Amino acid sequence: MVDPLPASVELAIYLYFLGVAAVGLAVHGRLWLASRVRRRLYDGAFVSAVVDRREEP
């Protein structure tokens, strides 16, 4: 039978998993937002609005 881990080691393992999950969520969120912005930029509506502003006197 395996002896149980000390509470400090168990806490460190759980904190490591939470840290990895937080980093993964942050990377996923940044990629998701970047794709939405890129889609809006090349969708035409945003680009035409910027071009219209530049043509005004």
PyMOL Python script that loads the backbone (N, CA, C, O; Angstrom):
from pymol import cmd

cmd.read_pdbstr("""\
ATOM      1  N   MET A   1       0.837  -1.173   0.000  1.00  0.00           N
ATOM      2  CA  MET A   1       0.000   0.000   0.000  1.00  0.00           C
ATOM      3  C   MET A   1       0.885   1.241   0.000  1.00  0.00           C
ATOM      4  O   MET A   1       1.976   1.237   0.570  1.00  0.00           O
ATOM      5  N   VAL A   2       0.404   2.306  -0.645  1.00  0.00           N
ATOM      6  CA  VAL A   2       1.170   3.543  -0.761  1.00  0.00           C
ATOM      7  C   VAL A   2       0.822   4.461   0.398  1.00  0.00           C
ATOM      8  O   VAL A   2      -0.345   4.630   0.750  1.00  0.00           O
ATOM      9  N   ASP A   3       1.854   5.050   0.982  1.00  0.00           N
ATOM     10  CA  ASP A   3       1.633   6.001   2.070  1.00  0.00           C
ATOM     11  C   ASP A   3       1.043   7.290   1.504  1.00  0.00           C
ATOM     12  O   ASP A   3       1.383   7.679   0.387  1.00  0.00           O
ATOM     13  N   PRO A   4       0.165   7.959   2.252  1.00  0.00           N
ATOM     14  CA  PRO A   4      -0.403   9.231   1.771  1.00  0.00           C
ATOM     15  C   PRO A   4       0.661  10.326   1.741  1.00  0.00           C
ATOM     16  O   PRO A   4       1.614  10.316   2.521  1.00  0.00           O
ATOM     17  N   LEU A   5       0.475  11.259   0.828  1.00  0.00           N
ATOM     18  CA  LEU A   5       1.410  12.377   0.711  1.00  0.00           C
ATOM     19  C   LEU A   5       1.166  13.378   1.824  1.00  0.00           C
ATOM     20  O   LEU A   5       0.045  13.514   2.314  1.00  0.00           O
ATOM     21  N   PRO A   6       2.219  14.080   2.221  1.00  0.00           N
ATOM     22  CA  PRO A   6       2.007  15.159   3.196  1.00  0.00           C
ATOM     23  C   PRO A   6       1.100  16.240   2.601  1.00  0.00           C
ATOM     24  O   PRO A   6       1.028  16.402   1.383  1.00  0.00           O
ATOM     25  N   ALA A   7       0.425  16.962   3.458  1.00  0.00           N
ATOM     26  CA  ALA A   7      -0.528  17.984   3.013  1.00  0.00           C
ATOM     27  C   ALA A   7       0.163  19.072   2.194  1.00  0.00           C
ATOM     28  O   ALA A   7      -0.431  19.587   1.247  1.00  0.00           O
ATOM     29  N   SER A   8       1.388  19.431   2.529  1.00  0.00           N
ATOM     30  CA  SER A   8       2.087  20.486   1.789  1.00  0.00           C
ATOM     31  C   SER A   8       2.402  20.042   0.361  1.00  0.00           C
ATOM     32  O   SER A   8       2.319  20.847  -0.567  1.00  0.00           O
ATOM     33  N   VAL A   9       2.762  18.771   0.176  1.00  0.00           N
ATOM     34  CA  VAL A   9       3.054  18.260  -1.166  1.00  0.00           C
ATOM     35  C   VAL A   9       1.769  18.194  -1.984  1.00  0.00           C
ATOM     36  O   VAL A   9       1.758  18.548  -3.163  1.00  0.00           O
ATOM     37  N   GLU A  10       0.706  17.747  -1.364  1.00  0.00           N
ATOM     38  CA  GLU A  10      -0.573  17.676  -2.054  1.00  0.00           C
ATOM     39  C   GLU A  10      -1.041  19.078  -2.469  1.00  0.00           C
ATOM     40  O   GLU A  10      -1.546  19.261  -3.576  1.00  0.00           O
ATOM     41  N   LEU A  11      -0.875  20.052  -1.590  1.00  0.00           N
ATOM     42  CA  LEU A  11      -1.233  21.434  -1.904  1.00  0.00           C
ATOM     43  C   LEU A  11      -0.388  21.960  -3.060  1.00  0.00           C
ATOM     44  O   LEU A  11      -0.907  22.642  -3.943  1.00  0.00           O
ATOM     45  N   ALA A  12       0.903  21.653  -3.064  1.00  0.00           N
ATOM     46  CA  ALA A  12       1.780  22.099  -4.146  1.00  0.00           C
ATOM     47  C   ALA A  12       1.350  21.506  -5.484  1.00  0.00           C
ATOM     48  O   ALA A  12       1.387  22.192  -6.506  1.00  0.00           O
ATOM     49  N   ILE A  13       0.950  20.255  -5.484  1.00  0.00           N
ATOM     50  CA  ILE A  13       0.497  19.609  -6.723  1.00  0.00           C
ATOM     51  C   ILE A  13      -0.772  20.290  -7.237  1.00  0.00           C
ATOM     52  O   ILE A  13      -0.875  20.596  -8.425  1.00  0.00           O
ATOM     53  N   TYR A  14      -1.726  20.525  -6.353  1.00  0.00           N
ATOM     54  CA  TYR A  14      -2.966  21.177  -6.768  1.00  0.00           C
ATOM     55  C   TYR A  14      -2.716  22.600  -7.255  1.00  0.00           C
ATOM     56  O   TYR A  14      -3.334  23.031  -8.229  1.00  0.00           O
ATOM     57  N   LEU A  15      -1.818  23.339  -6.594  1.00  0.00           N
ATOM     58  CA  LEU A  15      -1.498  24.695  -7.044  1.00  0.00           C
ATOM     59  C   LEU A  15      -0.811  24.684  -8.407  1.00  0.00           C
ATOM     60  O   LEU A  15      -1.034  25.576  -9.226  1.00  0.00           O
ATOM     61  N   TYR A  16       0.022  23.677  -8.648  1.00  0.00           N
ATOM     62  CA  TYR A  16       0.670  23.539  -9.949  1.00  0.00           C
ATOM     63  C   TYR A  16      -0.381  23.311 -11.035  1.00  0.00           C
ATOM     64  O   TYR A  16      -0.337  23.954 -12.084  1.00  0.00           O
ATOM     65  N   PHE A  17      -1.318  22.406 -10.792  1.00  0.00           N
ATOM     66  CA  PHE A  17      -2.369  22.144 -11.776  1.00  0.00           C
ATOM     67  C   PHE A  17      -3.229  23.388 -12.014  1.00  0.00           C
ATOM     68  O   PHE A  17      -3.601  23.669 -13.154  1.00  0.00           O
ATOM     69  N   LEU A  18      -3.543  24.123 -10.968  1.00  0.00           N
ATOM     70  CA  LEU A  18      -4.316  25.361 -11.135  1.00  0.00           C
ATOM     71  C   LEU A  18      -3.524  26.402 -11.926  1.00  0.00           C
ATOM     72  O   LEU A  18      -4.092  27.124 -12.745  1.00  0.00           O
ATOM     73  N   GLY A  19      -2.230  26.480 -11.686  1.00  0.00           N
ATOM     74  CA  GLY A  19      -1.388  27.420 -12.439  1.00  0.00           C
ATOM     75  C   GLY A  19      -1.328  27.073 -13.918  1.00  0.00           C
ATOM     76  O   GLY A  19      -1.427  27.954 -14.771  1.00  0.00           O
ATOM     77  N   VAL A  20      -1.165  25.782 -14.224  1.00  0.00           N
ATOM     78  CA  VAL A  20      -1.130  25.342 -15.621  1.00  0.00           C
ATOM     79  C   VAL A  20      -2.480  25.618 -16.288  1.00  0.00           C
ATOM     80  O   VAL A  20      -2.523  26.050 -17.440  1.00  0.00           O
ATOM     81  N   ALA A  21      -3.572  25.375 -15.579  1.00  0.00           N
ATOM     82  CA  ALA A  21      -4.904  25.645 -16.129  1.00  0.00           C
ATOM     83  C   ALA A  21      -5.095  27.142 -16.367  1.00  0.00           C
ATOM     84  O   ALA A  21      -5.687  27.529 -17.375  1.00  0.00           O
ATOM     85  N   ALA A  22      -4.613  27.982 -15.471  1.00  0.00           N
ATOM     86  CA  ALA A  22      -4.753  29.426 -15.634  1.00  0.00           C
ATOM     87  C   ALA A  22      -3.962  29.925 -16.838  1.00  0.00           C
ATOM     88  O   ALA A  22      -4.447  30.765 -17.596  1.00  0.00           O
ATOM     89  N   VAL A  23      -2.755  29.415 -17.013  1.00  0.00           N
ATOM     90  CA  VAL A  23      -1.954  29.811 -18.180  1.00  0.00           C
ATOM     91  C   VAL A  23      -2.625  29.350 -19.465  1.00  0.00           C
ATOM     92  O   VAL A  23      -2.684  30.102 -20.437  1.00  0.00           O
ATOM     93  N   GLY A  24      -3.127  28.132 -19.480  1.00  0.00           N
ATOM     94  CA  GLY A  24      -3.816  27.630 -20.667  1.00  0.00           C
ATOM     95  C   GLY A  24      -5.056  28.445 -20.989  1.00  0.00           C
ATOM     96  O   GLY A  24      -5.326  28.728 -22.156  1.00  0.00           O
ATOM     97  N   LEU A  25      -5.807  28.824 -19.976  1.00  0.00           N
ATOM     98  CA  LEU A  25      -6.992  29.638 -20.186  1.00  0.00           C
ATOM     99  C   LEU A  25      -6.622  31.025 -20.709  1.00  0.00           C
ATOM    100  O   LEU A  25      -7.311  31.565 -21.574  1.00  0.00           O
ATOM    101  N   ALA A  26      -5.543  31.601 -20.190  1.00  0.00           N
ATOM    102  CA  ALA A  26      -5.111  32.917 -20.656  1.00  0.00           C
ATOM    103  C   ALA A  26      -4.669  32.865 -22.116  1.00  0.00           C
ATOM    104  O   ALA A  26      -5.010  33.752 -22.899  1.00  0.00           O
ATOM    105  N   VAL A  27      -3.920  31.839 -22.484  1.00  0.00           N
ATOM    106  CA  VAL A  27      -3.478  31.704 -23.877  1.00  0.00           C
ATOM    107  C   VAL A  27      -4.679  31.486 -24.788  1.00  0.00           C
ATOM    108  O   VAL A  27      -4.763  32.085 -25.860  1.00  0.00           O
ATOM    109  N   HIS A  28      -5.594  30.645 -24.374  1.00  0.00           N
ATOM    110  CA  HIS A  28      -6.789  30.395 -25.172  1.00  0.00           C
ATOM    111  C   HIS A  28      -7.601  31.677 -25.355  1.00  0.00           C
ATOM    112  O   HIS A  28      -8.068  31.959 -26.458  1.00  0.00           O
ATOM    113  N   GLY A  29      -7.769  32.444 -24.300  1.00  0.00           N
ATOM    114  CA  GLY A  29      -8.522  33.684 -24.378  1.00  0.00           C
ATOM    115  C   GLY A  29      -7.876  34.696 -25.311  1.00  0.00           C
ATOM    116  O   GLY A  29      -8.566  35.359 -26.086  1.00  0.00           O
ATOM    117  N   ARG A  30      -6.554  34.818 -25.239  1.00  0.00           N
ATOM    118  CA  ARG A  30      -5.863  35.761 -26.120  1.00  0.00           C
ATOM    119  C   ARG A  30      -5.984  35.350 -27.583  1.00  0.00           C
ATOM    120  O   ARG A  30      -6.191  36.197 -28.452  1.00  0.00           O
ATOM    121  N   LEU A  31      -5.855  34.056 -27.855  1.00  0.00           N
ATOM    122  CA  LEU A  31      -5.996  33.587 -29.232  1.00  0.00           C
ATOM    123  C   LEU A  31      -7.422  33.780 -29.735  1.00  0.00           C
ATOM    124  O   LEU A  31      -7.625  34.153 -30.890  1.00  0.00           O
ATOM    125  N   TRP A  32      -8.401  33.534 -28.885  1.00  0.00           N
ATOM    126  CA  TRP A  32      -9.799  33.696 -29.271  1.00  0.00           C
ATOM    127  C   TRP A  32     -10.108  35.162 -29.578  1.00  0.00           C
ATOM    128  O   TRP A  32     -10.750  35.468 -30.583  1.00  0.00           O
ATOM    129  N   LEU A  33      -9.646  36.070 -28.702  1.00  0.00           N
ATOM    130  CA  LEU A  33      -9.882  37.489 -28.945  1.00  0.00           C
ATOM    131  C   LEU A  33      -9.163  37.970 -30.201  1.00  0.00           C
ATOM    132  O   LEU A  33      -9.715  38.765 -30.963  1.00  0.00           O
ATOM    133  N   ALA A  34      -7.945  37.500 -30.422  1.00  0.00           N
ATOM    134  CA  ALA A  34      -7.201  37.903 -31.614  1.00  0.00           C
ATOM    135  C   ALA A  34      -7.910  37.449 -32.882  1.00  0.00           C
ATOM    136  O   ALA A  34      -7.941  38.180 -33.873  1.00  0.00           O
ATOM    137  N   SER A  35      -8.476  36.256 -32.858  1.00  0.00           N
ATOM    138  CA  SER A  35      -9.179  35.788 -34.052  1.00  0.00           C
ATOM    139  C   SER A  35     -10.447  36.594 -34.296  1.00  0.00           C
ATOM    140  O   SER A  35     -10.806  36.841 -35.447  1.00  0.00           O
ATOM    141  N   ARG A  36     -11.127  37.005 -33.240  1.00  0.00           N
ATOM    142  CA  ARG A  36     -12.338  37.827 -33.417  1.00  0.00           C
ATOM    143  C   ARG A  36     -11.984  39.198 -33.967  1.00  0.00           C
ATOM    144  O   ARG A  36     -12.687  39.714 -34.836  1.00  0.00           O
ATOM    145  N   VAL A  37     -10.901  39.798 -33.474  1.00  0.00           N
ATOM    146  CA  VAL A  37     -10.479  41.107 -33.969  1.00  0.00           C
ATOM    147  C   VAL A  37     -10.043  40.986 -35.424  1.00  0.00           C
ATOM    148  O   VAL A  37     -10.392  41.832 -36.248  1.00  0.00           O
ATOM    149  N   ARG A  38      -9.288  39.946 -35.744  1.00  0.00           N
ATOM    150  CA  ARG A  38      -8.831  39.745 -37.117  1.00  0.00           C
ATOM    151  C   ARG A  38     -10.017  39.558 -38.059  1.00  0.00           C
ATOM    152  O   ARG A  38     -10.013  40.079 -39.174  1.00  0.00           O
ATOM    153  N   ARG A  39     -11.032  38.817 -37.614  1.00  0.00           N
ATOM    154  CA  ARG A  39     -12.216  38.605 -38.436  1.00  0.00           C
ATOM    155  C   ARG A  39     -12.948  39.920 -38.673  1.00  0.00           C
ATOM    156  O   ARG A  39     -13.437  40.165 -39.776  1.00  0.00           O
ATOM    157  N   ARG A  40     -13.028  40.769 -37.649  1.00  0.00           N
ATOM    158  CA  ARG A  40     -13.698  42.062 -37.820  1.00  0.00           C
ATOM    159  C   ARG A  40     -12.904  42.986 -38.724  1.00  0.00           C
ATOM    160  O   ARG A  40     -13.482  43.747 -39.500  1.00  0.00           O
ATOM    161  N   LEU A  41     -11.575  42.924 -38.629  1.00  0.00           N
ATOM    162  CA  LEU A  41     -10.754  43.786 -39.469  1.00  0.00           C
ATOM    163  C   LEU A  41     -10.937  43.444 -40.942  1.00  0.00           C
ATOM    164  O   LEU A  41     -11.047  44.336 -41.783  1.00  0.00           O
ATOM    165  N   TYR A  42     -10.968  42.160 -41.249  1.00  0.00           N
ATOM    166  CA  TYR A  42     -11.052  41.744 -42.640  1.00  0.00           C
ATOM    167  C   TYR A  42     -12.476  41.467 -43.089  1.00  0.00           C
ATOM    168  O   TYR A  42     -12.700  41.013 -44.211  1.00  0.00           O
ATOM    169  N   ASP A  43     -13.429  41.735 -42.227  1.00  0.00           N
ATOM    170  CA  ASP A  43     -14.821  41.536 -42.591  1.00  0.00           C
ATOM    171  C   ASP A  43     -15.295  42.606 -43.558  1.00  0.00           C
ATOM    172  O   ASP A  43     -16.213  42.367 -44.344  1.00  0.00           O
ATOM    173  N   GLY A  44     -14.692  43.765 -43.513  1.00  0.00           N
ATOM    174  CA  GLY A  44     -15.042  44.835 -44.428  1.00  0.00           C
ATOM    175  C   GLY A  44     -15.665  46.026 -43.734  1.00  0.00           C
ATOM    176  O   GLY A  44     -15.431  47.161 -44.149  1.00  0.00           O
ATOM    177  N   ALA A  45     -16.437  45.815 -42.708  1.00  0.00           N
ATOM    178  CA  ALA A  45     -17.119  46.917 -42.043  1.00  0.00           C
ATOM    179  C   ALA A  45     -16.119  47.843 -41.366  1.00  0.00           C
ATOM    180  O   ALA A  45     -16.213  49.064 -41.497  1.00  0.00           O
ATOM    181  N   PHE A  46     -15.171  47.274 -40.650  1.00  0.00           N
ATOM    182  CA  PHE A  46     -14.199  48.097 -39.941  1.00  0.00           C
ATOM    183  C   PHE A  46     -13.268  48.785 -40.931  1.00  0.00           C
ATOM    184  O   PHE A  46     -12.948  49.962 -40.767  1.00  0.00           O
ATOM    185  N   VAL A  47     -12.838  48.066 -41.947  1.00  0.00           N
ATOM    186  CA  VAL A  47     -11.910  48.632 -42.923  1.00  0.00           C
ATOM    187  C   VAL A  47     -12.575  49.761 -43.687  1.00  0.00           C
ATOM    188  O   VAL A  47     -11.945  50.792 -43.924  1.00  0.00           O
ATOM    189  N   SER A  48     -13.842  49.596 -44.083  1.00  0.00           N
ATOM    190  CA  SER A  48     -14.523  50.657 -44.820  1.00  0.00           C
ATOM    191  C   SER A  48     -14.734  51.883 -43.938  1.00  0.00           C
ATOM    192  O   SER A  48     -14.679  53.007 -44.437  1.00  0.00           O
ATOM    193  N   ALA A  49     -14.971  51.699 -42.651  1.00  0.00           N
ATOM    194  CA  ALA A  49     -15.136  52.839 -41.746  1.00  0.00           C
ATOM    195  C   ALA A  49     -13.839  53.619 -41.621  1.00  0.00           C
ATOM    196  O   ALA A  49     -13.866  54.848 -41.572  1.00  0.00           O
ATOM    197  N   VAL A  50     -12.724  52.944 -41.569  1.00  0.00           N
ATOM    198  CA  VAL A  50     -11.432  53.622 -41.466  1.00  0.00           C
ATOM    199  C   VAL A  50     -11.125  54.353 -42.765  1.00  0.00           C
ATOM    200  O   VAL A  50     -10.639  55.484 -42.732  1.00  0.00           O
ATOM    201  N   VAL A  51     -11.394  53.743 -43.888  1.00  0.00           N
ATOM    202  CA  VAL A  51     -11.143  54.377 -45.181  1.00  0.00           C
ATOM    203  C   VAL A  51     -12.014  55.606 -45.351  1.00  0.00           C
ATOM    204  O   VAL A  51     -11.548  56.627 -45.858  1.00  0.00           O
ATOM    205  N   ASP A  52     -13.279  55.527 -44.935  1.00  0.00           N
ATOM    206  CA  ASP A  52     -14.171  56.686 -45.033  1.00  0.00           C
ATOM    207  C   ASP A  52     -13.660  57.850 -44.208  1.00  0.00           C
ATOM    208  O   ASP A  52     -13.759  58.994 -44.652  1.00  0.00           O
ATOM    209  N   ARG A  53     -13.129  57.609 -43.048  1.00  0.00           N
ATOM    210  CA  ARG A  53     -12.604  58.673 -42.194  1.00  0.00           C
ATOM    211  C   ARG A  53     -11.405  59.351 -42.840  1.00  0.00           C
ATOM    212  O   ARG A  53     -11.242  60.566 -42.731  1.00  0.00           O
ATOM    213  N   ARG A  54     -10.576  58.580 -43.505  1.00  0.00           N
ATOM    214  CA  ARG A  54      -9.383  59.151 -44.126  1.00  0.00           C
ATOM    215  C   ARG A  54      -9.742  60.017 -45.328  1.00  0.00           C
ATOM    216  O   ARG A  54      -8.993  60.937 -45.658  1.00  0.00           O
ATOM    217  N   GLU A  55     -10.856  59.753 -45.986  1.00  0.00           N
ATOM    218  CA  GLU A  55     -11.234  60.507 -47.161  1.00  0.00           C
ATOM    219  C   GLU A  55     -11.935  61.811 -46.822  1.00  0.00           C
ATOM    220  O   GLU A  55     -12.103  62.664 -47.694  1.00  0.00           O
ATOM    221  N   GLU A  56     -12.352  61.985 -45.557  1.00  0.00           N
ATOM    222  CA  GLU A  56     -13.022  63.223 -45.178  1.00  0.00           C
ATOM    223  C   GLU A  56     -12.019  64.371 -45.151  1.00  0.00           C
ATOM    224  O   GLU A  56     -10.854  64.176 -44.803  1.00  0.00           O
ATOM    225  N   PRO A  57     -12.478  65.586 -45.525  1.00  0.00           N
ATOM    226  CA  PRO A  57     -11.536  66.731 -45.544  1.00  0.00           C
ATOM    227  C   PRO A  57     -11.117  67.187 -44.176  1.00  0.00           C
ATOM    228  O   PRO A  57     -10.336  68.130 -44.052  1.00  0.00           O
TER     229      PRO A  57
END
""", "prot")
cmd.dss("prot")
cmd.show_as("cartoon", "prot")
cmd.util.cbc("prot")
cmd.orient("prot")
